[in-house]
Amino acid sequence: MDQFSENPSPGGWGWLKRIFEFAGVLAFIVMFVSTLLGVIARYFGLGGFEWSFEVAGIAFIWIIFIGLINAEVRGENVAFEAFKHSAPPGLRAAFNAIANLALLTMGLAFVISGWAVWQRSWKVPTSVLRMPTGVITATILILGVAAVCIALYRLSHRVRPLPEKPQEGSLR
């Protein structure tokens, strides 16, 4: 097993990481199979598979949002990593704090806007399968909550209390 196939999860989040990875793989399988069914149905002129492209679209949205969560849990923000790694160590801590505050802000924005959309339209049916659009809107809420949790965890572990001075006669 190489270092690229198994990155350790921060803070013992291995089980949570596995859940999101499994959900991402499941969404990919659903998207792949439904797209394949739609292509085959069109090629052979079969009716009744119109739903396949709607399912593929919904699965694609889930893949995108779950992928964002997986990348953030692993600390693999591609746009920011190269810039951060090229900085001196003292500046890296500042970049980490800025990135975590940005993640917190983004997560809160997703939660607030996702909740507003959810309240207004979660029951509106999709065009083909007539499923509630809450199936799609839930991705925004899950991403927002996950981003807030990741950011708060990282920020709380960056700010540690100063160690106390040992008292006279203590074993420290």
Rosetta blueprint (number, residue, H / E / L):
1 M L
2 D L
3 Q L
4 F L
5 S L
6 E L
7 N L
8 P L
9 S L
10 P H
11 G H
12 G H
13 W L
14 G H
15 W H
16 L H
17 K H
18 R H
19 I H
20 F H
21 E H
22 F H
23 A H
24 G H
25 V H
26 L H
27 A H
28 F H
29 I H
30 V H
31 M H
32 F H
33 V H
34 S H
35 T H
36 L H
37 L H
38 G H
39 V H
40 I H
41 A H
42 R H
43 Y H
44 F H
45 G L
46 L L
47 G L
48 G L
49 F L
50 E L
51 W H
52 S H
53 F H
54 E H
55 V H
56 A H
57 G H
58 I H
59 A H
60 F H
61 I H
62 W H
63 I H
64 I H
65 F H
66 I H
67 G H
68 L H
69 I H
70 N H
71 A H
72 E H
73 V H
74 R H
75 G L
76 E L
77 N L
78 V H
79 A H
80 F H
81 E H
82 A H
83 F H
84 K H
85 H H
86 S L
87 A L
88 P L
89 P H
90 G H
91 L H
92 R H
93 A H
94 A H
95 F H
96 N H
97 A H
98 I H
99 A H
100 N H
101 L H
102 A H
103 L H
104 L H
105 T H
106 M H
107 G H
108 L H
109 A H
110 F H
111 V H
112 I H
113 S H
114 G H
115 W H
116 A H
117 V H
118 W H
119 Q H
120 R H
121 S H
122 W L
123 K L
124 V L
125 P E
126 T L
127 S L
128 V L
129 L L
130 R L
131 M L
132 P E
133 T L
134 G H
135 V H
136 I H
137 T H
138 A H
139 T H
140 I H
141 L H
142 I H
143 L H
144 G H
145 V H
146 A H
147 A H
148 V H
149 C H
150 I H
151 A H
152 L H
153 Y H
154 R H
155 L H
156 S H
157 H H
158 R H
159 V L
160 R L
161 P L
162 L L
163 P L
164 E L
165 K L
166 P L
167 Q L
168 E L
169 G L
170 S L
171 L L
172 R L
